Amino acid sequence: MAAGCASPGPPRPPSLHLPEPARDLVASREGGSVELRFTLPQRTTDGLPLRGTRVEATLCRGLERDPCVVVQSTRHDLDLTDADGSPAVLPWRDELPAELATGIERPLIYRVRLANSRGAASDWSGPAYTVAGGAPASVVGFRTEGTPKGVLMRWAPDARSSTASSPSEVLVRREEITVPGTSQKRRATAPVWLATHAEEPTEGLGQSIDSSAQEDTPYRYVAVRRRFIQLGERKLEIRSEESPPVQFALHDTFAPPPPTGLSAAGFREGGRFGVDLIWNPVEDRTVAGYAVWRQRIDGAGAPAGSPERLNGSPVTVPAFHDVTADPAAQYRYNVRAVNASGRESAAATVLLSPSSAP
């Protein structure tokens, strides 16, 4: 018997080992420069793993209908992977010439071309769009201060925003920092972009509250101004340069607001006397509970005894049942909100006379 074998087909041409074109090139305009990022490929245009571990990259830029012109020297010997083996992401900053950093807004296109270690290059990548033209003004007068509601951030408004083609808004980036000279170690956290704020030209200051800041945690705050530009079918973003950074830590130096609506009612049940106190809850993020105080007074309202706190630890609900009151006595009750540091608010006060107890 004779055994046949499958035809191997026509021979494949040898691979040129060209890197795949970058597929995720993005461009972000910030002031007079553009920040570009893309992931370095791991395979060739033939679908094979890239030989060696390094590639070269060339960048070009041009207006939408102009040629894409190389704007920076080729970057050589780029590692394909990071230390943990994941594909490397390459950041690249392009400083714009004056004719592209000023004037009317128009689309600006970038492409990147990759070459292997022998200098053989694949095609240019697809376009990444951003904006040429004048950028928003940088945020000036940016500062922070502590308040009971969180970190108050303030800045000078941009009076020119009313004459721009689209309104601007302010973004604030917050990141935790480690203070030099301290032994405290913190878990690394990613920067947080706080809520955006549309700007109106006024004589006052722009402001916002960072209510999520943790107490005694040092932060670095940076503000940028941005606009969105509609150019044809594309909505593109353009940002100002960053403001000078401001370092700040929120410390608990504020007493919470006092309770409101305090009322007291004495009653008898099963032969026992008691007083029920109720009040409106304090809507404040720092409140941990409430302290209840009682003081005996005479018929003229003057103190007839020392104040005494009726609860050892703060009560967490806006109500308290006093089972130790004397039905024949007259009392002044005080209720104070207490924060996590033990600071007490001003008191809400109510009087209870013997006749109030049925």
ZAMARGU-4260 file (C-alpha; in steps of 0.2 Angstrom, whole numbers, plus 5000, padded with zeros to 4 digits):
<rodrens>
0) 5000/5000/5000 | 5006/5018/4997 | 5002/5032/5009 | 4999/5049/5002 | 5003/5066/5010
5) 4994/5082/5009 | 5001/5096/4998 | 5011/5109/5008 | 5004/5122/4996 | 5015/5136/4988
10) 5029/5141/4999 | 5027/5158/5008 | 5039/5172/5005 | 5051/5175/5020 | 5045/5187/5033
15) 5052/5205/5033 | 5049/5206/5051 | 5041/5223/5050 | 5032/5229/5066 | 5013/5230/5065
20) 5007/5248/5063 | 5002/5257/5080 | 4983/5255/5082 | 4979/5265/5097 | 4988/5282/5094
25) 4980/5296/5103 | 4984/5315/5104 | 4980/5327/5118 | 4982/5346/5116 | 4989/5354/5132
30) 4994/5373/5130 | 5007/5375/5117 | 5011/5356/5115 | 5003/5339/5111 | 5005/5324/5122
35) 5004/5308/5111 | 5003/5290/5117 | 5003/5273/5109 | 5006/5255/5113 | 5021/5247/5105
40) 5017/5231/5094 | 5022/5214/5099 | 5020/5206/5082 | 5025/5208/5064 | 5014/5212/5049
45) 5014/5194/5046 | 5007/5190/5063 | 5024/5183/5069 | 5032/5188/5086 | 5044/5202/5083
50) 5062/5196/5083 | 5072/5206/5096 | 5065/5217/5109 | 5067/5235/5102 | 5059/5245/5088
55) 5061/5263/5081 | 5047/5276/5080 | 5045/5291/5069 | 5032/5304/5071 | 5023/5316/5058
60) 5010/5330/5059 | 5000/5340/5048 | 4984/5350/5046 | 4969/5340/5039 | 4972/5343/5021
65) 4991/5345/5021 | 5005/5332/5020 | 5010/5324/5036 | 5028/5330/5039 | 5041/5322/5051
70) 5042/5333/5066 | 5055/5325/5077 | 5070/5314/5076 | 5067/5295/5076 | 5067/5287/5093
75) 5078/5272/5093 | 5080/5257/5104 | 5062/5257/5111 | 5059/5242/5123 | 5043/5232/5117
80) 5038/5227/5135 | 5038/5235/5152 | 5047/5227/5167 | 5032/5216/5171 | 5031/5209/5153
85) 5016/5219/5147 | 5016/5229/5131 | 5025/5246/5133 | 5015/5262/5131 | 5026/5276/5123
90) 5022/5294/5128 | 5029/5307/5116 | 5027/5326/5118 | 5027/5338/5102 | 5030/5356/5105
95) 5020/5366/5092 | 5027/5380/5082 | 5019/5397/5084 | 5008/5396/5068 | 5000/5380/5075
100) 4998/5386/5093 | 4989/5402/5089 | 4975/5408/5078 | 4958/5400/5074 | 4955/5382/5079
105) 4957/5368/5065 | 4960/5350/5065 | 4978/5344/5067 | 4983/5326/5063 | 4997/5315/5069
110) 5004/5298/5063 | 5018/5286/5069 | 5028/5274/5059 | 5038/5260/5067 | 5053/5251/5061
115) 5062/5235/5066 | 5080/5235/5073 | 5087/5234/5055 | 5078/5250/5051 | 5064/5242/5040
120) 5048/5251/5043 | 5029/5247/5041 | 5016/5259/5035 | 5011/5274/5044 | 4998/5272/5057
125) 4980/5279/5056 | 4978/5297/5061 | 4976/5304/5078 | 4966/5320/5079 | 4968/5335/5090
130) 4967/5354/5088 | 4978/5368/5081 | 4975/5386/5086 | 4974/5396/5102 | 4973/5386/5118
135) 4962/5391/5134 | 4971/5403/5146 | 4979/5394/5161 | 4971/5394/5177 | 4978/5408/5188
140) 4976/5412/5207 | 4972/5394/5210 | 4972/5391/5229 | 4964/5379/5242 | 4958/5381/5260
145) 4949/5370/5273 | 4931/5371/5277 | 4919/5360/5287 | 4912/5353/5270 | 4929/5349/5263
150) 4943/5357/5253 | 4938/5374/5245 | 4946/5377/5228 | 4946/5394/5221 | 4953/5403/5206
155) 4952/5418/5195 | 4939/5417/5181 | 4944/5419/5163 | 4935/5434/5156 | 4940/5430/5138
160) 4929/5414/5139 | 4914/5424/5134 | 4922/5428/5117 | 4928/5411/5113 | 4920/5399/5101
165) 4914/5388/5115 | 4913/5390/5134 | 4928/5384/5144 | 4927/5374/5161 | 4940/5370/5174
170) 4946/5353/5179 | 4955/5349/5195 | 4967/5334/5197 | 4970/5328/5215 | 4984/5315/5219
175) 4990/5309/5236 | 5008/5314/5240 | 5021/5308/5253 | 5028/5322/5263 | 5047/5321/5264
180) 5054/5317/5281 | 5040/5307/5287 | 5040/5289/5290 | 5021/5286/5285 | 5019/5275/5270
185) 5004/5276/5260 | 4996/5265/5247 | 4999/5272/5229 | 4983/5279/5222 | 4979/5285/5205
190) 4976/5304/5202 | 4958/5309/5204 | 4949/5321/5192 | 4936/5330/5202 | 4920/5337/5195
195) 4921/5350/5181 | 4914/5367/5182 | 4907/5378/5168 | 4914/5396/5169 | 4905/5412/5168
200) 4914/5429/5167 | 4910/5437/5184 | 4918/5449/5196 | 4920/5435/5209 | 4930/5419/5210
205) 4927/5402/5202 | 4926/5389/5216 | 4922/5371/5220 | 4922/5360/5235 | 4932/5344/5236
210) 4920/5334/5248 | 4929/5318/5245 | 4946/5323/5253 | 4951/5312/5267 | 4957/5321/5283
215) 4975/5322/5287 | 4980/5316/5270 | 4992/5327/5260 | 4986/5330/5242 | 4993/5339/5227
220) 4980/5349/5217 | 4982/5355/5199 | 4970/5365/5189 | 4968/5366/5170 | 4955/5375/5159
225) 4948/5365/5144 | 4936/5368/5129 | 4928/5356/5117 | 4928/5361/5099 | 4917/5354/5086
230) 4926/5353/5069 | 4916/5345/5056 | 4910/5328/5063 | 4923/5328/5076 | 4922/5335/5094
235) 4940/5338/5100 | 4946/5344/5117 | 4959/5357/5120 | 4967/5361/5137 | 4977/5374/5145
240) 4994/5372/5153 | 4993/5366/5171 | 4992/5378/5185 | 5006/5378/5198 | 5003/5364/5210
245) 4996/5367/5227 | 4999/5355/5242 | 4986/5354/5255 | 4980/5343/5269 | 4963/5344/5277
250) 4963/5344/5296 | 4948/5343/5307 | 4948/5360/5316 | 4929/5363/5313 | 4915/5359/5324
255) 4899/5352/5316 | 4883/5362/5314 | 4871/5361/5328 | 4855/5351/5328 | 4839/5359/5325
260) 4821/5356/5330 | 4824/5349/5347 | 4809/5344/5357 | 4806/5335/5374 | 4791/5326/5381
265) 4789/5318/5398 | 4777/5303/5400 | 4773/5289/5412 | 4772/5271/5407 | 4769/5256/5418
270) 4772/5268/5433 | 4789/5274/5427 | 4793/5291/5421 | 4804/5295/5406 | 4808/5309/5394
275) 4809/5307/5375 | 4820/5319/5366 | 4819/5321/5347 | 4828/5332/5335 | 4832/5335/5316
280) 4848/5325/5310 | 4863/5336/5306 | 4867/5333/5287 | 4886/5335/5288 | 4899/5322/5283
285) 4909/5324/5299 | 4895/5320/5311 | 4898/5304/5321 | 4883/5306/5333 | 4876/5316/5346
290) 4879/5321/5365 | 4864/5323/5376 | 4866/5334/5392 | 4854/5338/5406 | 4854/5351/5419
295) 4842/5355/5434 | 4836/5373/5434 | 4825/5382/5446 | 4808/5391/5442 | 4818/5407/5436
300) 4828/5396/5424 | 4844/5398/5434 | 4855/5383/5436 | 4851/5372/5451 | 4864/5359/5448
305) 4879/5354/5437 | 4877/5349/5419 | 4878/5330/5416 | 4881/5320/5400 | 4868/5307/5399
310) 4876/5296/5386 | 4894/5289/5387 | 4897/5287/5368 | 4888/5298/5355 | 4871/5291/5350
315) 4869/5289/5331 | 4851/5292/5329 | 4842/5309/5332 | 4833/5303/5347 | 4836/5299/5366
320) 4826/5291/5380 | 4830/5298/5397 | 4824/5286/5410 | 4833/5294/5425 | 4824/5311/5425
325) 4814/5316/5441 | 4796/5320/5437 | 4796/5334/5450 | 4811/5343/5443 | 4813/5356/5430
330) 4827/5353/5417 | 4837/5361/5403 | 4842/5348/5389 | 4856/5352/5377 | 4860/5341/5362
335) 4876/5344/5352 | 4882/5335/5336 | 4899/5327/5338 | 4912/5323/5325 | 4924/5309/5324
340) 4938/5319/5333 | 4926/5323/5347 | 4922/5341/5344 | 4905/5346/5349 | 4894/5359/5340
345) 4884/5373/5348 | 4869/5366/5358 | 4851/5364/5353 | 4841/5368/5370 | 4824/5364/5376
350) 4816/5366/5393 | 4806/5353/5402 | 4795/5358/5417 | 4786/5347/5430 | 4769/5351/5422
355) 4775/5344/5405 | 4775/5327/5413 | 4757/5320/5412
</rodrens>
